[in-house]
Amino acid sequence: MKIAFVGKGGSGKTTLSALLCRHLASLGRPVLAIDADINQHLGAALGAADTAGTVAPPMGEHLDEIKDYLRGSNPRIPSAALMVKTTPPGPGSRLLSVTESNPLWERFGVDVNGIRLLATGAFTESDLGVACFHSKLGAVELLLNHLTDGADEYVVVDMTAGADAFASGLFTRFDHTFLVSEPTRKGVAVHRQYREYATGFDVTMSVLGNKITDAADITFLRDQVGDDLRVCFHQSAPVRALEQGRPFHLDDLEPANRAALTEVQAAVDATVRDPHRFLTQMHEIHRRNARAWANDTIGTDLTTQIDPDHQPPYPPAPTPRSAAAAVGAASQAALTV
């Protein structure tokens, strides 16, 4: 499953995405984590030290290298220069899997406590005043378009803050999007933006309440976001230790917060994957970008890169697996104080 964490800056989306990655890895599940936030903090939240060998190389600075590998022998893409962030795979394109060994994972991935971490990279001095962060996010969009995640494999992407994901087709590249919201008016405002912008795109979204202190906070969120509220995470001393760079282990989490992680996994595992929607929206987003800017920039009609007869071997829609029974009363505890 491809999972996105979004939310207002400071809402805790990086922390929660890291906690979910750690939770899944502790169960022995393959996890690919991608830091796609302009503030590159996911590695630290996963427990990586800021030393050589634990910092993921910036994919956003090596787009041509990534494009050249992914296009493979696709006859519709004779060179990397003709490839843009929305270019879909076709015959001869190289597809990626979460667990395989390939040149891109070896070049850009680092292992952090059993989790493979990739990162877009932060702004460089040469970017200031001349580039936007979405140019770096093109690497993430290309990878997700060419990624075939299998059963019990998880791809967790820590996205940019706010509704910036809608400036590209990235918001359609996920099976489940989790919007992290604090119990404040500013926190729920991002939810309203997402709901409005996602209309018509069949985005599966849940809200995760965060930094909850009492029952009034939960009531506020429920009144504001309704049934989108999946579960709440309470203020946590161990999480504060994590954010301060002190040693942290999942077993340090309070029972309600640990149960909330199980409930997030339950929501993911119960999500119905729709490969047809994924491919249809990929092609439509590419057409939109080609006509809006890419054709003029590249100097050719990039809509011809779409092969309507090519069906990448994306995993079929599985029978939804519900972990709700396993969560039981513990899950309910995460929604109470």
N, C-alpha and C positions, 0 to 999 in steps of 0.2 A: 504494500500500500504506500502511496505517495501522500505525505502529510505536510501541511503548511501550518506554521504558527505566525499569526499576525496580531496587531494590536497597536495601541497608542504607545509612543515612546515612553519607556519607564514603567510599562504595565507589568513587566516580568515575563514577556514571551520568550526571551532567551533562556531564562532560568527554567521555565516549564518545559521548553523543548529539550533542554539538556537533561532534565529529570526524567522525561519520558524515554530518551535515548538510553540512559543508564538503567532504567527499569526494564526495558526490553532486552538489553544486553545481558542483564543479570539472569534472564530466563533462557539465555542461550540463543536468542533470535539474532539473525544477521541485521545489522543496522548501518545505513549510510547516512551520515549527518552532513548537511550543507549549510555553511554560514553565508547567507545572502543578504545580511544586514549591512548598512553603511558603517555601523560600528561593529567591528569584528571581535565579538566577545564569546562566541559559542565554544571555541577551543578551551578557553579558561574555565568556562562553566562546566565543561566535561571533565576537567581536571588536568588539562595539559599544562606543563610548565612552559614558560616563555623562553625556551632554549632551542638550539639547533636540533632538528629532527622531530620536533613536536609542533612546529608551526607549519600549517599547510601552505604550499606555494600558491600565489595569487592567480587563479584561473583567468581573471579578467584582463590580465596583462599578456595572455598567451592565446588569444582567440583564434588566430590563424592556425596555430598548432592543433588546437582542438577541432576546428573545422576540417582541417586536412585529414585528420584521422577518421572522423565520423563520416565524411563523404565516401570514403573507400573507393569503390569502382563504379559508383552511381553514374550512369552515362548522362543524366540530366544535370549533373554538377561537375563540369570538367575541371574546375579549379576552386580553391578555397576563397578566392576573391569574389566568386559569384554566390557565396553562401552568406546568408544573414541569420539573425538569431531565431527566426521563425521557420527556416527551411526544414521541411519534413523529411523523414527517411524515405528511401525508395529502393528499387532493386540495386544491390551492390553496396548499400550503405552499411556501416558497421553499427550494430546494436550492442548495448552494454547490459550486463547483469550485475546485480548487487554483489554477488559472491565470487565472481570470476577474477582472474588476474589479467589485466590488460595494460597497455602502455599509459593510458590516461590515469588509471588508479595509481599505478606505480610512480608516475610523474608528479601528480598533484595531491595524492592522498597521504595522510599520516594516520597511524593507529593511535587512538587515545583510549586506553582501558578497554580494548576489544571493539571499539567503534571506529569505523573508517570515516575520517573527517576530510571534507573538501571545503574550500573557501574562495569567494570571489576576489578577496583582497580589498583593502581600503583605498581611499584616494591617495594618489602620489602627488608630489609637488608639481609634476608636469600636467596633472589633471586639472588643477585649480584654475578656474576661470574659463576653461576651454572644453570641459567634458561633464557629462552628467553620470550619475551612478548607474543609470539604466543601461549604459553601454557595457558595463561590467556584468550586469545581470544576464546579458545575452548568452554567456557561457552556461548559466544554470538552465535557461530555457532550452538550449540545444541539447544538453545532457538529458533533461527530463523527456524531451521528444524522442530520444533514442534509447531510453532506458526500459528494460523489460524486467520489472521486479516480480519475483515469483511468490509462491505461497509462503506465508510466515516470514517474509522479508519486508523490511520497513525502510522507507526513505523519509527522513525528517528534515524539513527546510525551515530555518529561522529567517523569516522574510523581513523586508524593510518596514519601518514603522508607518502607521497610518494607512491610508488607502493608496499608497504609491504603487502597489502591485498592479493596479488597474491601468497604469501607464504602459503596460506590456501585456502579452498574452499569458503571463505566468499564472494569473489567478485561475485559469482553466486547466492547469496542468496537474491538479491534485485530486486524489480520491476523497480526501476529507480535509477541511480547513478549520483550524481551531483559532477563534478570536479570543485573546486574553483581555479581560476587562476588569479594571478596578471598580469598586462600587462608588463611582463618582459620575457627574454629568459629562465630564470630558471623556471618561472611559467608555461610556455607552454611546457617545456620539460617533465613534469609529464604527460601532456595530450598525448604526443606522446608515452610514455611508456604504458599508459593505453590502448590506441588504439591498439598498437602492441600486448600486452599480452592478450587482450580481444578477439582478432580475433578468430572466430570459436565458441565463447561461447554465442553469441546473447545477449550481454550486452547492455541495453538501457542506454545511457549516454548523458548528457548535460553539457556544460561548463557554469559556472557562473563567469563572470568577476567581479573582486573585487578591491577596492581601486582605482577606476577610477577618474582621475582628469580632463581630457579633451577629445575632440573628437579624438585626435591622439591615445590615449590609446585604444579606441574602434576599431579604424582602425587597429591597430597593432594586437589585439586579433582576429579580423575577418580574417585578412590575415593569421594568424598562425593556427587557429583551424577551420576556415570555418563555415559551417552550424551547427557545434556542439555548437556554441555560442548561448545560449538561451536568456540571459538578463544580464545586468550589474548593479552593485551596486557602487555608487559613494562615495567618501570620505565623512564621516559623523561625525559631532560633537556629536550628541546624541550617536552614536555607540562608539565613543572614550570615552564618559562618562561611557557607559556600561563597556568597557574594563578596565576603571580605578576604577570600583567599585562604581561609583556614581549612584544615582537614575535614573531609565530609564523607559520610557513607550513607547509602540508602536506608540502612537499618536505624540511622539516627532520626529519621523522619517520624513525626507524630503519627499514630495509627490512622487518624482521619485523612491526613495528607497522603499517606501511603495507599490508603484505600482509594483516594481520588485518582492516583496514577493508574490503579487497576481499572477504574471506571473509564478513564481516557482510552486505555487499551481496548476495553470492551466496545467503546464507540467506534474505534477504528476497525476492529475485527467484525463488527456487524454491518459495516459499510458495504453496499453493493457496488462493485466495480463495474464500470460500463465502458469497455474498450471501443465500442462503436462511437459513443459520444466523444471519447478522448480523441479519436482519429478525425472525426468530422469537425470538431472545434479546432483542432490543429490546422487542418486545411483552410478553414474559414479565416482564422487569425492570420495565416500566411497571406491569403488573398488580400485582406484588408491592409496589411503592412506593405505589400508589394505595390498596391495602387496608391497608398497614401504617401510613401516616401522612397521605398526601396528600389522600385523600377527606375526612378529618376536618378537615384544615387549610384546605382550599379550600371545603369545604361542599357538594360535589357528587360524583357518581360519575365519576371521571376515566377509568375503563376504557372509557367510551363514546367517548373520543378515538381509540381504535384503529379504523381502518377495515380489516377483514380482507381486503377486495377490492383495497385499494390496494397497488400494487407500485412503489415508487420505482425509478427507472432506475439502480440501482447497477450498476457495470460487471460483466459476467458473469465467472465464474471462468475465468481464462486458463490456457492450457497452461503448466505450470511451466517457467520458464527457469532453467537451471542455468548458473551462471558458474564452476562448480567446475573445469572444464577450463582456464579462463583463469587460475585461481589456481595450480593445479598445485603445484609444489614450493615456491613462495613461501608458499602457505597452510600447508603442513606445517611450514615454518620458523617460523611464528607460534606453533606448539604446542611448539616445542622451544627450547632455550637455546643 
